[in-house]
């Protein structure tokens, strides 16, 4: 076994060749791969080795000696210290080319498809200020509570944010108002290591096409703030229509919690295409509203419906994809594990006067057989699983359905490729087409819509 040519904490000069999936640069020392954080293609950098393994090493850039041709000036004052973005300093065309390559490489390497049928990536309409949901963390600072995002590569440090380029002016203003309120009220941020303090997180959700905002404050145990004062400062923003409070008395950094409505409506509404959707604090909705419309239109096109089909919508969330398909289908049946999301989906069907869609709460792998007995054979199955893909029994149950067409909406190329491999090799499907979609500029995330067909 050859000894790696580098040691931990060693500093060396490297030339970055490309971007690996996840966003680190790829450099080589006599064929030995070094993954370089904050290294961009074409850069010559000085980097410090942080981790050494038998086949590769990891490093972090300490100096850009010579910038590559794709490196640009980042507009955000908090970049690169903030962990919200990875690629503000990488030309956008290079970003989407890398994302397309990641999808193709995953299907080639993991699914074993020599020539993956990958179409041209759909670029984002807006490259900044595109998110409809932001989660911030509180931290202690010299002037009182600070409120922002985690520092790049650090789970234990928070960077106070004045203006984030991922959210809107409204979102930035609401966040800054809450920070000012926390300092005014002298409320201490929670210290996870010590288990003391009070303020933990702030979640802001926006209806980008309706002008409505939902605010969720997450604290440690008990209501230690003056409720009316919080409502007063937040409702100074006319966009705020819903204010919630949640308690997290565990060590885990989570925001998906039961909430208490402090003021306003239980939910806000968002408009996507010609449909309106009610969105509660914990309901899943794609965080880029504008590109969600493009994604759903693509899924609808790839489903190829003619009006007589039974459609299963698995991992249906609040019903966004299923309801967009319902006008072209005979029936749509949705499954989602989150009861809150299913409640929203049922409301959304009523809100849009759609009578041929039904939604049920349950784990896909556990309840899919029951749905099949009730609804009959589907002609089309749409799946939009979490990053882990079709986990547990879900893929086996999907394969057993033997639906003629599967539309797979993916947020993770590696799990898409692994699931595709099994659907092809074990259940007789073939991958017809995959179209990448850039929902999240300046991050390593890439969405895609794939069509798989089963030989009859």
C-alpha positions as a Markdown table, in Angstrom:
| # | Residue | x | y | z |
|---|---|---|---|---|
| 1 | Unk | 0.0 | 0.0 | 0.0 |
| 2 | Unk | 1.5 | 3.3 | -1.1 |
| 3 | Unk | 2.1 | 6.0 | 1.5 |
| 4 | Unk | 0.1 | 9.2 | 0.7 |
| 5 | Unk | 2.4 | 11.9 | -0.6 |
| 6 | Unk | 1.1 | 14.5 | 1.9 |
| 7 | Unk | 0.7 | 14.9 | 5.7 |
| 8 | Unk | -1.8 | 16.7 | 7.8 |
| 9 | Unk | -1.1 | 20.5 | 8.3 |
| 10 | Unk | 1.3 | 20.5 | 5.5 |
| 11 | Unk | 1.0 | 23.5 | 3.2 |
| 12 | Unk | 1.6 | 23.2 | -0.5 |
| 13 | Unk | 0.9 | 24.8 | -3.8 |
| 14 | Unk | -1.9 | 23.2 | -5.9 |
| 15 | Unk | -3.6 | 23.8 | -9.2 |
| 16 | Unk | -7.3 | 23.1 | -9.1 |
| 17 | Unk | -8.6 | 21.2 | -12.2 |
| 18 | Unk | -12.3 | 20.9 | -11.6 |
| 19 | Unk | -15.1 | 20.8 | -9.0 |
| 20 | Unk | -16.1 | 17.6 | -7.3 |
| 21 | Unk | -19.8 | 16.9 | -6.3 |
| 22 | Unk | -20.4 | 18.9 | -3.2 |
| 23 | Unk | -18.3 | 21.9 | -4.3 |
| 24 | Unk | -14.7 | 21.2 | -3.4 |
| 25 | Unk | -12.0 | 21.8 | -6.0 |
| 26 | Unk | -10.1 | 18.8 | -7.3 |
| 27 | Unk | -6.3 | 19.0 | -7.5 |
| 28 | Unk | -3.7 | 16.2 | -8.1 |
| 29 | Unk | -0.2 | 15.5 | -6.8 |
| 30 | Unk | 1.3 | 12.9 | -9.1 |
| 31 | Unk | -2.1 | 11.4 | -9.5 |
| 32 | Unk | -3.0 | 11.6 | -5.8 |
| 33 | Unk | -6.3 | 13.5 | -5.4 |
| 34 | Unk | -6.6 | 16.4 | -3.1 |
| 35 | Unk | -10.1 | 18.0 | -2.5 |
| 36 | Unk | -9.6 | 21.7 | -1.9 |
| 37 | Unk | -12.2 | 23.7 | -0.1 |
| 38 | Unk | -12.6 | 27.3 | -1.6 |
| 39 | Unk | -10.5 | 26.3 | -4.6 |
| 40 | Unk | -12.1 | 27.0 | -8.0 |
| 41 | Unk | -11.2 | 25.5 | -11.4 |
| 42 | Unk | -8.1 | 27.1 | -12.9 |
| 43 | Unk | -6.9 | 28.5 | -9.6 |
| 44 | Unk | -3.4 | 28.1 | -8.3 |
| 45 | Unk | -3.7 | 28.1 | -4.5 |
| 46 | Unk | -1.7 | 27.6 | -1.4 |
| 47 | Unk | -3.6 | 25.1 | 0.7 |
| 48 | Unk | -3.3 | 23.4 | 4.1 |
| 49 | Unk | -3.9 | 19.7 | 4.4 |
| 50 | Unk | -6.7 | 19.0 | 6.9 |
| 51 | Unk | -7.3 | 15.3 | 6.4 |
| 52 | Unk | -5.3 | 12.4 | 4.8 |
| 53 | Unk | -6.8 | 9.1 | 3.7 |
| 54 | Unk | -5.3 | 6.3 | 1.7 |
| 55 | Unk | -6.7 | 7.4 | -1.7 |
| 56 | Unk | -7.2 | 11.1 | -1.2 |
| 57 | Unk | -6.6 | 14.1 | 1.0 |
| 58 | Unk | -8.7 | 17.2 | 2.0 |
| 59 | Unk | -7.3 | 20.7 | 2.2 |
| 60 | Unk | -8.5 | 24.3 | 2.7 |
| 61 | Unk | -7.3 | 27.2 | 0.6 |
| 62 | Unk | -5.2 | 29.7 | 2.6 |
| 63 | Unk | -4.2 | 31.9 | -0.4 |
| 64 | Unk | -5.2 | 32.3 | -4.0 |
| 65 | Unk | -1.9 | 32.6 | -5.7 |
| 66 | Unk | -3.3 | 33.0 | -9.2 |
| 67 | Unk | -7.1 | 33.2 | -9.9 |
| 68 | Unk | -8.5 | 31.0 | -12.5 |
| 69 | Unk | -10.5 | 32.5 | -15.5 |
| 70 | Unk | -13.9 | 31.5 | -13.9 |
| 71 | Unk | -13.3 | 33.3 | -10.6 |
| 72 | Unk | -15.4 | 36.5 | -10.2 |
| 73 | Unk | -16.0 | 39.1 | -7.5 |
| 74 | Unk | -18.6 | 38.0 | -4.9 |
| 75 | Unk | -21.2 | 40.8 | -4.3 |
| 76 | Unk | -22.1 | 39.8 | -0.7 |
| 77 | Unk | -20.2 | 41.6 | 2.1 |
| 78 | Unk | -20.5 | 38.4 | 4.3 |
| 79 | Unk | -18.9 | 36.1 | 1.6 |
| 80 | Unk | -16.9 | 33.8 | 2.0 |
| 81 | Unk | -17.1 | 33.8 | 5.8 |
| 82 | Unk | -20.8 | 32.9 | 5.7 |
| 83 | Unk | -21.8 | 29.3 | 5.0 |
| 84 | Unk | -25.0 | 30.1 | 3.2 |
| 85 | Unk | -23.3 | 30.2 | -0.2 |
| 86 | Unk | -20.3 | 28.3 | -1.7 |
| 87 | Unk | -19.9 | 29.8 | -5.2 |
| 88 | Unk | -20.6 | 33.5 | -5.3 |
| 89 | Unk | -17.0 | 33.9 | -6.6 |
| 90 | Unk | -17.5 | 31.3 | -9.4 |
| 91 | Unk | -18.9 | 32.5 | -12.8 |
| 92 | Unk | -22.6 | 31.4 | -13.1 |
| 93 | Unk | -22.1 | 29.6 | -16.4 |
| 94 | Unk | -19.3 | 27.5 | -14.7 |
| 95 | Unk | -21.6 | 26.7 | -11.8 |
| 96 | Unk | -24.3 | 25.2 | -14.0 |
| 97 | Unk | -21.8 | 23.4 | -16.2 |
| 98 | Unk | -20.4 | 21.8 | -13.0 |
| 99 | Unk | -23.9 | 20.8 | -11.8 |
| 100 | Unk | -24.7 | 19.2 | -15.1 |
| 101 | Unk | -21.5 | 17.3 | -15.0 |
| 102 | Unk | -22.3 | 16.0 | -11.5 |
| 103 | Unk | -25.6 | 14.6 | -12.6 |
| 104 | Unk | -24.0 | 13.0 | -15.7 |
| 105 | Unk | -21.1 | 11.6 | -13.7 |
| 106 | Unk | -23.4 | 10.1 | -11.0 |
| 107 | Unk | -25.5 | 8.3 | -13.5 |
| 108 | Unk | -22.4 | 7.0 | -15.3 |
| 109 | Unk | -20.4 | 6.0 | -12.2 |
| 110 | Unk | -23.2 | 4.8 | -9.8 |
| 111 | Unk | -26.0 | 3.7 | -12.1 |
| 112 | Unk | -23.6 | 2.2 | -14.6 |
| 113 | Unk | -25.2 | 4.0 | -17.6 |
| 114 | Unk | -22.3 | 4.5 | -20.1 |
| 115 | Unk | -24.1 | 7.3 | -22.0 |
| 116 | Unk | -26.6 | 8.9 | -19.6 |
| 117 | Unk | -29.5 | 10.6 | -21.4 |
| 118 | Unk | -29.0 | 14.0 | -19.7 |
| 119 | Unk | -30.6 | 17.1 | -21.2 |
| 120 | Unk | -29.3 | 20.6 | -20.9 |
| 121 | Unk | -29.6 | 22.1 | -17.4 |
| 122 | Unk | -32.3 | 24.7 | -16.9 |
| 123 | Unk | -30.6 | 27.7 | -15.4 |
| 124 | Unk | -32.1 | 29.8 | -12.6 |
| 125 | Unk | -34.2 | 32.8 | -13.6 |
| 126 | Unk | -32.9 | 34.8 | -10.7 |
| 127 | Unk | -29.4 | 34.2 | -9.3 |
| 128 | Unk | -29.8 | 36.1 | -6.1 |
| 129 | Unk | -32.6 | 36.9 | -3.6 |
| 130 | Unk | -34.5 | 33.8 | -4.6 |
| 131 | Unk | -35.3 | 31.9 | -1.4 |
| 132 | Unk | -38.8 | 31.9 | 0.1 |
| 133 | Unk | -37.6 | 30.3 | 3.4 |
| 134 | Unk | -34.6 | 31.1 | 5.6 |
| 135 | Unk | -33.6 | 29.7 | 9.0 |
| 136 | Unk | -31.3 | 31.8 | 11.2 |
| 137 | Unk | -29.5 | 31.1 | 14.4 |
| 138 | Unk | -29.0 | 33.3 | 17.5 |
| 139 | Unk | -25.6 | 33.7 | 19.0 |
| 140 | Unk | -24.1 | 36.0 | 21.7 |
| 141 | Unk | -22.2 | 39.0 | 20.6 |
| 142 | Unk | -20.5 | 42.1 | 22.1 |
| 143 | Unk | -23.6 | 44.2 | 21.6 |
| 144 | Unk | -26.1 | 41.5 | 22.7 |
| 145 | Unk | -27.8 | 38.9 | 20.6 |
| 146 | Unk | -26.6 | 38.3 | 17.1 |
| 147 | Unk | -28.7 | 36.6 | 14.4 |
| 148 | Unk | -27.5 | 35.1 | 11.2 |
| 149 | Unk | -26.1 | 32.0 | 9.5 |
| 150 | Unk | -23.5 | 29.5 | 10.5 |
| 151 | Unk | -19.9 | 30.3 | 9.5 |
| 152 | Unk | -18.6 | 28.3 | 6.5 |
| 153 | Unk | -17.6 | 24.9 | 7.7 |
| 154 | Unk | -18.6 | 25.5 | 11.4 |
| 155 | Unk | -21.7 | 24.2 | 13.1 |
| 156 | Unk | -20.7 | 26.0 | 16.4 |
| 157 | Unk | -20.2 | 29.6 | 15.1 |
| 158 | Unk | -22.8 | 32.0 | 13.9 |
| 159 | Unk | -22.1 | 35.0 | 11.6 |
| 160 | Unk | -24.2 | 38.1 | 12.3 |
| 161 | Unk | -25.9 | 39.0 | 9.0 |
| 162 | Unk | -26.9 | 42.5 | 7.9 |
| 163 | Unk | -27.9 | 41.8 | 4.3 |
| 164 | Unk | -28.2 | 38.3 | 2.9 |
| 165 | Unk | -28.2 | 37.9 | -0.9 |
| 166 | Unk | -30.3 | 34.7 | -0.8 |
| 167 | Unk | -33.5 | 36.3 | 0.7 |
| 168 | Unk | -35.5 | 39.5 | -0.1 |
| 169 | Unk | -35.4 | 43.0 | 1.2 |
| 170 | Unk | -38.5 | 42.1 | 3.2 |
| 171 | Unk | -36.8 | 39.0 | 4.7 |
| 172 | Unk | -33.7 | 40.9 | 5.6 |
| 173 | Unk | -35.7 | 43.7 | 7.3 |
| 174 | Unk | -37.7 | 41.2 | 9.4 |
| 175 | Unk | -34.6 | 39.4 | 10.5 |
| 176 | Unk | -32.9 | 42.7 | 11.5 |
| 177 | Unk | -36.0 | 43.8 | 13.4 |
| 178 | Unk | -36.0 | 40.6 | 15.4 |
| 179 | Unk | -32.3 | 41.0 | 16.3 |
| 180 | Unk | -33.1 | 44.6 | 17.4 |
| 181 | Unk | -36.0 | 43.3 | 19.5 |
| 182 | Unk | -33.8 | 40.6 | 21.1 |
| 183 | Unk | -31.2 | 43.2 | 22.2 |
| 184 | Unk | -33.9 | 45.6 | 23.4 |
| 185 | Unk | -35.5 | 42.9 | 25.5 |
| 186 | Unk | -32.0 | 41.6 | 26.7 |
| 187 | Unk | -32.9 | 38.0 | 25.8 |
| 188 | Unk | -29.9 | 35.8 | 25.9 |
| 189 | Unk | -29.0 | 33.5 | 22.9 |
| 190 | Unk | -28.9 | 29.8 | 23.7 |
| 191 | Unk | -25.5 | 28.3 | 24.3 |
| 192 | Unk | -25.6 | 24.7 | 23.0 |
| 193 | Unk | -22.4 | 23.7 | 24.8 |
| 194 | Unk | -23.5 | 25.0 | 28.1 |
| 195 | Unk | -27.2 | 24.3 | 27.7 |
| 196 | Unk | -28.1 | 27.8 | 28.9 |
| 197 | Unk | -29.7 | 30.9 | 27.3 |
| 198 | Unk | -33.0 | 31.3 | 25.6 |
| 199 | Unk | -33.2 | 32.4 | 21.9 |
| 200 | Unk | -32.4 | 29.6 | 19.4 |
| 201 | Unk | -33.7 | 30.1 | 15.9 |
| 202 | Unk | -35.7 | 32.4 | 13.6 |
| 203 | Unk | -37.6 | 31.0 | 10.6 |
| 204 | Unk | -39.0 | 33.4 | 8.0 |
| 205 | Unk | -41.2 | 32.1 | 5.1 |
| 206 | Unk | -42.4 | 34.3 | 2.3 |
| 207 | Unk | -45.1 | 34.0 | -0.2 |
| 208 | Unk | -43.1 | 35.5 | -3.0 |
| 209 | Unk | -46.0 | 36.0 | -5.3 |
| 210 | Unk | -48.5 | 37.0 | -2.6 |
| 211 | Unk | -46.5 | 39.4 | -0.5 |
| 212 | Unk | -47.2 | 37.4 | 2.7 |
| 213 | Unk | -44.7 | 36.4 | 5.4 |
| 214 | Unk | -44.8 | 33.9 | 8.2 |
| 215 | Unk | -42.4 | 34.3 | 11.2 |
| 216 | Unk | -41.5 | 31.5 | 13.6 |
| 217 | Unk | -39.4 | 32.1 | 16.7 |
| 218 | Unk | -37.8 | 29.1 | 18.3 |
| 219 | Unk | -36.7 | 29.4 | 21.9 |
| 220 | Unk | -35.6 | 27.2 | 24.8 |
| 221 | Unk | -38.2 | 26.3 | 27.5 |
| 222 | Unk | -40.9 | 28.6 | 28.8 |
| 223 | Unk | -42.3 | 31.9 | 27.4 |
| 224 | Unk | -39.8 | 34.4 | 28.7 |
| 225 | Unk | -40.6 | 37.2 | 26.3 |
| 226 | Unk | -43.4 | 39.7 | 26.3 |
| 227 | Unk | -45.8 | 38.4 | 23.6 |
| 228 | Unk | -47.5 | 41.7 | 22.8 |
| 229 | Unk | -44.2 | 43.5 | 22.3 |
| 230 | Unk | -43.0 | 40.8 | 19.8 |
| 231 | Unk | -46.3 | 41.1 | 17.9 |
| 232 | Unk | -46.0 | 44.9 | 17.8 |
| 233 | Unk | -42.5 | 45.0 | 16.3 |
| 234 | Unk | -43.2 | 42.2 | 13.8 |
| 235 | Unk | -46.5 | 43.6 | 12.6 |
| 236 | Unk | -44.8 | 46.9 | 11.8 |
| 237 | Unk | -43.9 | 45.0 | 8.7 |
| 238 | Unk | -47.2 | 44.9 | 6.7 |
| 239 | Unk | -46.1 | 41.7 | 4.9 |
| 240 | Unk | -46.2 | 39.7 | 8.2 |
| 241 | Unk | -49.5 | 37.8 | 8.4 |
| 242 | Unk | -48.6 | 34.9 | 10.7 |
| 243 | Unk | -46.5 | 34.7 | 13.9 |
| 244 | Unk | -45.6 | 31.4 | 15.5 |
| 245 | Unk | -43.6 | 30.3 | 18.5 |
| 246 | Unk | -41.9 | 26.9 | 19.1 |
| 247 | Unk | -40.0 | 25.4 | 22.0 |
| 248 | Unk | -36.9 | 23.3 | 21.6 |
| 249 | Unk | -35.7 | 22.0 | 24.9 |
| 250 | Unk | -33.4 | 19.4 | 23.4 |
| 251 | Unk | -29.7 | 19.6 | 22.5 |
| 252 | Unk | -30.5 | 19.1 | 18.8 |
| 253 | Unk | -30.5 | 22.1 | 16.4 |
| 254 | Unk | -34.0 | 21.7 | 14.9 |
| 255 | Unk | -36.8 | 24.0 | 13.8 |
| 256 | Unk | -39.4 | 21.5 | 12.6 |
| 257 | Unk | -41.4 | 21.6 | 15.8 |
| 258 | Unk | -45.0 | 21.9 | 17.0 |
| 259 | Unk | -45.8 | 25.6 | 17.1 |
| 260 | Unk | -48.1 | 28.0 | 19.0 |
| 261 | Unk | -49.9 | 30.6 | 17.0 |
| 262 | Unk | -49.1 | 34.0 | 18.6 |
| 263 | Unk | -50.9 | 36.2 | 16.1 |
| 264 | Unk | -52.5 | 36.2 | 12.7 |
| 265 | Unk | -53.4 | 33.3 | 10.4 |
| 266 | Unk | -52.3 | 29.8 | 10.9 |
| 267 | Unk | -50.8 | 29.8 | 7.4 |
| 268 | Unk | -49.7 | 32.1 | 4.6 |
| 269 | Unk | -50.5 | 31.5 | 0.9 |
| 270 | Unk | -48.2 | 31.2 | -2.1 |
| 271 | Unk | -49.1 | 31.3 | -5.8 |
| 272 | Unk | -47.3 | 28.9 | -8.2 |
| 273 | Unk | -48.5 | 29.0 | -11.8 |
| 274 | Unk | -52.3 | 29.2 | -11.7 |
| 275 | Unk | -52.6 | 27.5 | -8.3 |
| 276 | Unk | -52.6 | 28.9 | -4.7 |
| 277 | Unk | -51.1 | 27.0 | -1.8 |
| 278 | Unk | -51.5 | 27.4 | 1.9 |
| 279 | Unk | -48.1 | 27.1 | 3.7 |
| 280 | Unk | -47.8 | 26.3 | 7.5 |
| 281 | Unk | -44.6 | 26.6 | 9.5 |
| 282 | Unk | -43.4 | 23.0 | 9.0 |
| 283 | Unk | -44.9 | 22.2 | 5.6 |
| 284 | Unk | -42.5 | 21.4 | 2.8 |
| 285 | Unk | -42.4 | 23.7 | -0.2 |
| 286 | Unk | -39.6 | 24.2 | -2.7 |
| 287 | Unk | -37.6 | 27.1 | -1.4 |
| 288 | Unk | -37.2 | 28.8 | -4.8 |
| 289 | Unk | -40.8 | 29.8 | -5.8 |
| 290 | Unk | -39.9 | 31.0 | -9.3 |
| 291 | Unk | -38.0 | 27.8 | -10.2 |
| 292 | Unk | -40.5 | 25.6 | -8.5 |
| 293 | Unk | -42.9 | 26.7 | -11.2 |
| 294 | Unk | -40.4 | 25.6 | -13.8 |
| 295 | Unk | -39.8 | 22.3 | -12.0 |
| 296 | Unk | -43.5 | 21.5 | -11.8 |
| 297 | Unk | -44.1 | 22.4 | -15.4 |
| 298 | Unk | -41.3 | 20.0 | -16.4 |
| 299 | Unk | -42.7 | 17.2 | -14.2 |
| 300 | Unk | -46.1 | 17.8 | -15.7 |
| 301 | Unk | -44.7 | 17.6 | -19.2 |
| 302 | Unk | -42.7 | 14.5 | -18.5 |
| 303 | Unk | -45.7 | 12.7 | -17.0 |
| 304 | Unk | -47.3 | 12.8 | -20.5 |
| 305 | Unk | -50.9 | 12.7 | -19.2 |
| 306 | Unk | -53.9 | 12.6 | -21.5 |
| 307 | Unk | -56.8 | 12.8 | -19.0 |
| 308 | Unk | -57.5 | 9.2 | -18.3 |
| 309 | Unk | -54.6 | 8.2 | -16.0 |
| 310 | Unk | -54.4 | 7.3 | -12.3 |
| 311 | Unk | -51.4 | 9.1 | -10.8 |
| 312 | Unk | -49.6 | 8.3 | -7.6 |
| 313 | Unk | -47.8 | 11.3 | -6.0 |
| 314 | Unk | -45.3 | 9.9 | -3.5 |
| 315 | Unk | -43.6 | 12.3 | -1.0 |
| 316 | Unk | -46.3 | 14.7 | -2.1 |
| 317 | Unk | -45.6 | 17.5 | 0.5 |
| 318 | Unk | -48.3 | 20.1 | 0.4 |
| 319 | Unk | -49.6 | 18.7 | -2.9 |
| 320 | Unk | -47.8 | 21.1 | -5.3 |
| 321 | Unk | -46.8 | 18.6 | -7.9 |
| 322 | Unk | -49.9 | 16.4 | -7.6 |
| 323 | Unk | -52.4 | 19.3 | -7.8 |
| 324 | Unk | -50.5 | 20.7 | -10.9 |
| 325 | Unk | -51.0 | 17.2 | -12.5 |
| 326 | Unk | -54.6 | 16.8 | -11.5 |
| 327 | Unk | -56.1 | 18.9 | -14.3 |
| 328 | Unk | -54.6 | 16.5 | -16.8 |
| 329 | Unk | -55.3 | 13.2 | -14.9 |
| 330 | Unk | -58.3 | 11.0 | -14.0 |
| 331 | Unk | -57.3 | 10.8 | -10.3 |
| 332 | Unk | -54.2 | 11.8 | -8.2 |
| 333 | Unk | -53.4 | 10.0 | -5.0 |
| 334 | Unk | -50.7 | 11.5 | -2.7 |
| 335 | Unk | -48.8 | 10.1 | 0.2 |
| 336 | Unk | -46.6 | 12.1 | 2.6 |
| 337 | Unk | -45.3 | 11.2 | 6.1 |
| 338 | Unk | -45.9 | 14.7 | 7.5 |
| 339 | Unk | -49.4 | 15.1 | 8.8 |
| 340 | Unk | -49.1 | 18.9 | 8.7 |
| 341 | Unk | -48.1 | 18.8 | 5.0 |
| 342 | Unk | -51.0 | 16.4 | 4.2 |
| 343 | Unk | -53.4 | 18.8 | 6.0 |
| 344 | Unk | -52.1 | 21.6 | 3.8 |
| 345 | Unk | -52.5 | 19.4 | 0.7 |
| 346 | Unk | -56.1 | 18.7 | 1.5 |
| 347 | Unk | -56.7 | 22.4 | 2.1 |
| 348 | Unk | -54.9 | 23.2 | -1.2 |
| 349 | Unk | -57.1 | 20.9 | -3.2 |
| 350 | Unk | -60.2 | 22.6 | -1.7 |
| 351 | Unk | -58.7 | 26.1 | -2.2 |
| 352 | Unk | -58.2 | 25.4 | -5.9 |
| 353 | Unk | -61.5 | 23.5 | -6.3 |
| 354 | Unk | -59.7 | 20.3 | -7.4 |
| 355 | Unk | -61.9 | 17.3 | -6.7 |
| 356 | Unk | -60.0 | 14.5 | -8.3 |
| 357 | Unk | -57.0 | 14.5 | -5.8 |
| 358 | Unk | -56.8 | 12.8 | -2.4 |
| 359 | Unk | -53.9 | 12.8 | 0.1 |
| 360 | Unk | -53.0 | 10.5 | 2.9 |
| 361 | Unk | -50.4 | 10.6 | 5.8 |
| 362 | Unk | -48.0 | 7.7 | 6.0 |
| 363 | Unk | -44.6 | 6.3 | 5.3 |
| 364 | Unk | -44.4 | 5.6 | 1.6 |
| 365 | Unk | -42.7 | 2.2 | 2.1 |
| 366 | Unk | -45.3 | 1.1 | 4.6 |
| 367 | Unk | -48.6 | 2.3 | 3.1 |
| 368 | Unk | -48.1 | 2.0 | -0.7 |
| 369 | Unk | -49.6 | -1.5 | -0.8 |
| 370 | Unk | -52.7 | -0.2 | 1.0 |
| 371 | Unk | -53.0 | 2.6 | -1.5 |
| 372 | Unk | -52.6 | 0.2 | -4.4 |
| 373 | Unk | -55.5 | -1.9 | -3.0 |
| 374 | Unk | -57.7 | 1.1 | -2.7 |
| 375 | Unk | -56.8 | 3.1 | -5.9 |
| 376 | Unk | -55.8 | 0.4 | -8.4 |
| 377 | Unk | -52.9 | 0.3 | -10.8 |
| 378 | Unk | -51.3 | 3.7 | -11.6 |
| 379 | Unk | -50.3 | 4.6 | -15.1 |
| 380 | Unk | -47.8 | 7.2 | -13.8 |
| 381 | Unk | -46.0 | 7.5 | -10.5 |
| 382 | Unk | -44.3 | 10.7 | -9.4 |
| 383 | Unk | -41.7 | 10.5 | -6.7 |
| 384 | Unk | -40.1 | 13.5 | -5.0 |
| 385 | Unk | -38.1 | 11.9 | -2.1 |
| 386 | Unk | -35.8 | 13.6 | 0.4 |
| 387 | Unk | -32.0 | 13.7 | -0.1 |
| 388 | Unk | -31.7 | 10.1 | 1.1 |
| 389 | Unk | -33.8 | 8.9 | -1.9 |
| 390 | Unk | -36.2 | 6.0 | -1.9 |
| 391 | Unk | -35.1 | 4.7 | 1.5 |
| 392 | Unk | -36.3 | 1.5 | 3.3 |
| 393 | Unk | -39.1 | -0.4 | 1.5 |
| 394 | Unk | -40.1 | 2.5 | -0.7 |
| 395 | Unk | -38.1 | 1.5 | -3.8 |
| 396 | Unk | -39.1 | -2.2 | -3.5 |
| 397 | Unk | -42.8 | -1.2 | -3.2 |
| 398 | Unk | -42.4 | 1.2 | -6.2 |
| 399 | Unk | -40.8 | -1.5 | -8.3 |
| 400 | Unk | -43.6 | -4.0 | -7.4 |
| 401 | Unk | -46.2 | -1.5 | -8.7 |
| 402 | Unk | -44.7 | -1.9 | -12.2 |
| 403 | Unk | -46.2 | 1.4 | -13.3 |
| 404 | Unk | -45.5 | 2.1 | -17.0 |
| 405 | Unk | -43.9 | 5.5 | -16.3 |
| 406 | Unk | -42.1 | 6.9 | -13.3 |
| 407 | Unk | -41.2 | 10.6 | -13.0 |
| 408 | Unk | -38.5 | 11.0 | -10.4 |
| 409 | Unk | -37.9 | 14.5 | -9.0 |
| 410 | Unk | -34.5 | 14.4 | -7.3 |
| 411 | Unk | -32.5 | 16.8 | -5.1 |
| 412 | Unk | -29.5 | 14.5 | -4.9 |
| 413 | Unk | -27.7 | 13.1 | -8.0 |
| 414 | Unk | -26.1 | 10.3 | -6.1 |
| 415 | Unk | -29.2 | 8.8 | -4.6 |
| 416 | Unk | -31.0 | 9.3 | -7.9 |
| 417 | Unk | -28.3 | 7.3 | -9.6 |
| 418 | Unk | -28.5 | 4.5 | -7.0 |
| 419 | Unk | -32.3 | 4.3 | -7.2 |
| 420 | Unk | -32.1 | 4.3 | -11.0 |
| 421 | Unk | -29.7 | 1.5 | -11.0 |
| 422 | Unk | -32.0 | -0.7 | -8.9 |
| 423 | Unk | -35.1 | 0.3 | -10.9 |
| 424 | Unk | -33.3 | -0.7 | -14.1 |
| 425 | Unk | -31.6 | -3.9 | -13.0 |
| 426 | Unk | -34.3 | -5.3 | -10.6 |
| 427 | Unk | -37.6 | -4.0 | -12.0 |
| 428 | Unk | -37.2 | -3.7 | -15.8 |
| 429 | Unk | -37.1 | 0.1 | -16.2 |
| 430 | Unk | -35.0 | 2.1 | -18.5 |
| 431 | Unk | -33.9 | 5.7 | -18.0 |
| 432 | Unk | -35.4 | 7.8 | -20.8 |
| 433 | Unk | -34.2 | 11.2 | -19.9 |
| 434 | Unk | -32.9 | 13.3 | -17.0 |
| 435 | Unk | -33.1 | 17.1 | -17.0 |
| 436 | Unk | -31.1 | 19.0 | -14.4 |
| 437 | Unk | -32.6 | 22.2 | -12.9 |
| 438 | Unk | -30.7 | 24.8 | -11.0 |
| 439 | Unk | -32.9 | 25.7 | -8.1 |
| 440 | Unk | -30.1 | 27.0 | -5.8 |
| 441 | Unk | -27.5 | 29.2 | -7.5 |
| 442 | Unk | -24.2 | 29.6 | -5.6 |
| 443 | Unk | -24.7 | 26.4 | -3.7 |
| 444 | Unk | -23.7 | 22.8 | -4.6 |
| 445 | Unk | -27.3 | 21.6 | -4.8 |
| 446 | Unk | -28.9 | 20.6 | -8.0 |
| 447 | Unk | -32.4 | 19.3 | -8.7 |
| 448 | Unk | -33.4 | 17.1 | -11.6 |
| 449 | Unk | -36.4 | 15.5 | -13.2 |
| 450 | Unk | -36.0 | 12.0 | -14.7 |
| 451 | Unk | -38.4 | 9.8 | -16.7 |
| 452 | Unk | -38.2 | 6.0 | -16.4 |
| 453 | Unk | -40.3 | 3.7 | -18.5 |
| 454 | Unk | -41.0 | 0.0 | -18.0 |
| 455 | Unk | -41.0 | -2.4 | -20.9 |
| 456 | Unk | -44.6 | -3.8 | -21.3 |
